[in-house]
Amino acid sequence: MKIVLAFFLLIISNISHSESAPTLFDANVIPHASVISHEDCFSGVFSSYKSWKEEMVFGKGIKELAFKQRFPESDFNQYKDTVQCYSFVYEVEQHLVKGFVLYPKGLLNEKLPSIIYNRGGNNVNSHTLKFGNLFFYHFPLALEGNVVISSQYGGAMVWPKNFKGNGGVDEYGGVEVKDVLA
């Protein structure tokens, strides 16, 4: 527990805030030895509401009206303007794990409450955290002034099909608990 608390305190005290994500890996963004890479959540297809909507409507077959009702553009813009969000990859006992960290922009010089968000489910695609999950659960918590950290756990179906690394094993509450603690 002390290690987890230390990790949160390091994030709160050492992250140098900027309006745009670093273009190269910067260990000061998530200052923990096990973190090997990170990326701003608002990059790629999520860099704008329009590109995210187009990906979901044209790429995934979601009805546009349903998307707009479920994910209002005004909320997307508010989260992008007020919440810093990173997806990151970290190593735990020779396997790689993906996670997220979110916190309110501009409040890093203050002590903030921290929330560890443990996703439910097992190693099926529908039980992994996606941007839509962040939209409903993580962003509102960060908007309220919290640091939110979550892990996909080992064995999660979050790696591309051509991934050659070790993504861990989902033991349904077994050894992957270490992924959360790390």
N, C-alpha and C positions, 0 to 999 in steps of 0.2 A: 504494500500500500504506500509505503514511503517513497518508493521509486516512481510510482504513478503520480503522486503529489509533486515530487521533484520535477517530473516531466512537465506538468502543467505550469509550475512556477517558472521553469525555464522558458516555456513558450510565452508566457505573459511578460516576462522581464527582458527577454533577449531578441524578440522578433523586431526587425527594423521595418517599420510600416512604410509602404509606398502605394501609390494609387494604381500602379500596374505591376503585374507579376514579373519577377526576374526572368530573363531570357535563358540564363544558364543556372545550373543547380547552385544554390547558395545555402550552405549549411546553417547560416544564421536565421533562415526563415523558420526551420523546424530544427532547433539545435539539440539533436539527440543522435548518439553514435550509430544507432541501428537504422536510421533513416538514410536511404541511399538515393532517393529522387523525390521530387514533388512537382506539381503542376497546378496552376490556378484553375479552379473549377469552372471559371468563366472563360474558358479557352476552347478552341476548336469549334465544334458544332454549338457549344453553349456560350459562345462569345456574344451572341445577340439573341433576342427573343425570336426574331424572324428566322434565323438559321435553325434554331432548336425546333420551332414550329414546323418548318419545312421538312426537317428530318423525320419528325414524328408523323406528319400527315402524308408526305410522299414516300418516305422510306419505310415507315412501319404500318401505314394504312389506318392511322387513327383519324377519326372524323374531326375536321377543323373546328367546328363549333364545340364539340366535346372538349377538345384540347384547350380552346380559349376559355371555356367555363371552368375547367379544372385547374388550369395554370394561367391566371390573369396576367397580362403583360405589365400592368401597373405593379403587381407584386414582384415579378421578375426584376423590373427596373429598380424597385426599392431595395431588394436584396443585393443586387449588383452594386448599387451605390453605397450601401451601408454595412455590408458584411464581407469580410475577407474569408475566402474559402480555398483550401488546398486539398487536392487528393495527393496522397503520398504512398511510397512503397518503402517498407522496412523489412529487415531481416530478423527472423527469430529461429534460433537453432537450425541453421542451414536451409531454411525455406523462406520464401518471400510472401509477404502479406501486403494487401492494399488497405488503406485507411483514409479518413478524412479528418480535417481540423477546420473549424469555423470559429470566428470571433468577430465582435463588432469593430469596424474600422474606427480609428481614432481614440480607442480606450485602452491601449496597451500599456500606458503608464500607470494604470489603476489596477488594483487587485480585483480580479473577476472570479465569480463562481465558475466551477468547471463541472461539466456533465460528461460522463462516459456513456455513450449510446451503444447498447448492445443489440445488434439486429437480431431478429428472430429467425427461426427456420434452420434449414440444413443446406447441403451443397447443391441445391437446384437453382437454376437461373432466377426463378421468381422470388427467391429468398435472399437475393443479394441487394445491396444498396445501390440505387441508381440516382441520377440527378433529380428525378421526380420525388423520390423519398426525401432527399435533402430539402427540396422545395417545401414539402409538407411538414416535416418534423425538425430538421436541423436549423434551417434558416430562421424560422420563427423563434427558436430558443436562443440563437446567437443575437437576433435582433433585440431580445429582451435583456441583453447584457451578459450573456454567458459564453464561455469557451466550450465548444462541443467537439468531442473527439470520439470517433467510432472506427471500428475495425471490421474488415470483411471476413476475418478468421482464415485459418489455413483450410485448404480444400474448397474454398468458394469458387464458383464458376465465373471468375472475373478476368481470366487471362485469355488472350487470343488463341485460336485453335493451333497456331504454329508455335506456341510458347514451349520452349525447351527446358525451362528451369523447373525448380521444385516449388510448387505452390502449396505444399502441406497437405494434410489429410483432415477431413472433417470427421471427428469422432463423436459428434452429437453431444458436446459438452465435456469432452475429455481433455486431451492434451492441448487443443486449440484455445483453452482458457488462458494459456501462457501468452497467446497472441494479443489478448486484451491487456494483460498485465504488462507486457513489454511496451 
